[in-house]
Amino acid sequence: MDKKKARMKKSIHRERVIVDTNVISSVLKNGNRLLRIAFNYILRREDYVYTDSIDLELSNYPVDDKKGIKAKIEAFRSKYKGSIQKTPIPDDDKLKKDKYPAKGKDRRILYEAEKFGVDVIVTLDKVFRKRANGFKGIRVIRPIEYMKRRKYIRIRRRDRK
């Protein structure tokens, strides 16, 4: 039994993952079950990279606080405050010159992903996924696609989108 567990640990490569703020906020709003499963899997089993720009976006997140979401966001930020990966982020003009394909805040996330050697960015933003997927070897995918790639869950036909 111990040899089998050791083989399984070797075969599963831990990926460095950035989770976009739209995924974090959806999970904290009690999003769908598969989204929560994917998010918890990333936090527990992968090398989760919490960056300065993600923290900044969460701090400025516009919230209609009917469900106490602002408190949940602040609790999440304080939990991961000690593990923030920091890098000086250049202004948007320099990022445009360097031909980062995303726009606005997503361009900063892509810059940080490159600097920290991230394998995957998990996001719900369709435009960001289409523009940035494959940029310098960084995969930009949905949470459900991530879980399917990791062979953690089987996707039922009705859950595919």
Buried (B, 14 or more C-beta within 10 A) or exposed (E): EEEEEEEEEEEEEEBBBBBBBBBBBBBBEEBEEBBBBBBEBBBEBBEBBBBBBBBBBBEEBEBEEEEEBBEBBEEBBEEBEEEBBEBEBEEBEEBEEEEBBBBEBBBBBBBBBBEBEBBBBBBBBEEBBEBBEEBEEBBBBBBBBBBBEBEEBEEEEEEEE
